[in-house]
Amino acid sequence: MSKTHLTEQKFSDFALHPKVVEALETKGFYNCTPIQALALPLTLAGRDVAGQAQTGTGKTMAFLTSTFHYLLSHRQLLTAR
């Protein structure tokens, strides 16, 4: 991809754990790429997603954003085991 294409969708628009939003913004990530904007609503709702996009478009970031949100949001549940 020669140029980064971002959407109007911001990470802060999602109901993400505040630490996830803070970490993203600290690293300069404010707006989603198209694959992130499409995948995050589904993954945050607990749905499985199979997405295909060019290398460097943020697929891994979408996966990790959802993963860290889940882990931080369910911290007490996970440590009680």
C-alpha positions, 0 to 999 in steps of 0.5 A, spaced: 500 500 500 503 506 497 498 511 502 495 509 508 487 510 507 484 511 514 476 512 515 472 517 519 471 511 524 475 513 530 477 508 535 475 512 541 468 511 537 468 504 540 466 502 547 473 500 548 476 499 555 479 506 556 486 503 557 486 500 550 484 507 547 489 510 551 495 506 548 492 507 541 492 514 542 499 514 545 502 511 539 498 516 534 492 511 532 486 515 532 482 513 526 481 506 523 483 503 516 477 500 512 478 493 515 479 495 522 472 499 521 469 493 519 471 488 523 471 491 530 464 492 531 463 484 530 469 482 534 467 486 540 461 483 540 464 476 540 463 474 533 468 471 529 471 474 523 475 472 517 477 478 513 482 479 507 486 485 506 492 487 503 499 487 508 499 493 512 492 495 513 491 493 520 488 486 520 493 484 526 491 491 530 484 490 529 485 483 532 489 485 538 485 491 539 479 486 541 483 481 544 486 487 549 479 490 550 477 483 552 482 481 557 482 488 560 474 488 561 474 481 564 480 481 568 477 479 574 473 473 571 480 471 568 484 471 575 478 468 579 480 461 576 
